[in-house]
């Protein structure tokens, strides 16, 4: 039995769960999330806890047991407290701004890079160079953060680029002069 899959998930009071056949819906103060449950997995909702059980002992059932538990746990966490990713832009002239549902980045190209912001995600820009991406769905928040970072990843010589706030960029020495 999976070490992660056998752990119960506690349900906060402000979260509602509805299970229809193979679809689980989690409603909370920050939104609604849906997850399709595979046929190898069953869910029991008792009092204020959720238990995830396997219906068969196959390899795919064992693989999905811990996965589904983690996904449901993230859904419960995301609807109560939003997930956040923080990005820093380091470089001369690097700026970010949000107008309506668009994020505009000036990161050293001849043109600004424009991202459409999905409806379930909000982006805050502090001091023109620090971004905070927040949302209920952990996967969507991480995906948008990685796409923004990919426009100008940090380079190893001067450290310029877009990086996560907790990311450590290993710097290289560069050229040394002739002796």
Secondary structure, DSSP 8 states (H G I E B T S, - for coil): --TTTTS-EE--TT-EEEEETTEEEEEETTEEEEEE--TTEEEEEETTEEEEEESS-SHHHHHHHHHHHHHHHHHHHHHHS-EEEEEEEESTT-EEEEETTEEEEESSSSS-EEEE--TTEEEEEETTTEEEEEES-HHHHHHHHHHHHHHSB--TTT--EEEETT-------------
